[in-house]
């Protein structure tokens, strides 16, 4: 398995997601007012039920307020493009 990288850089996160046809999303049932709730990246080819697209601005506002970091993998162990990511606490 390929190693994962940790970042809080918004441009890196957005570029990684968009290169994989990913969009910022939230678990719809967790959204309240300006709070985006539980964040996710939704990919075009999967479009998971229960997810609602949000703006990158709202995604990163919640990302910062929740003090999250983005753990991601560029390539699988076999060299293919990876969609592995996880949102983790910065602490």
Secondary structure, DSSP 8 states (H G I E B T S, - for coil): ----EEE--HHHHHHHHHHTTEEEEEEGGG-BTTB--SEEEEETTT--TTEEE--HHHHHHHHHHTTEEEEE-SB-TTSSB---EEEEE--
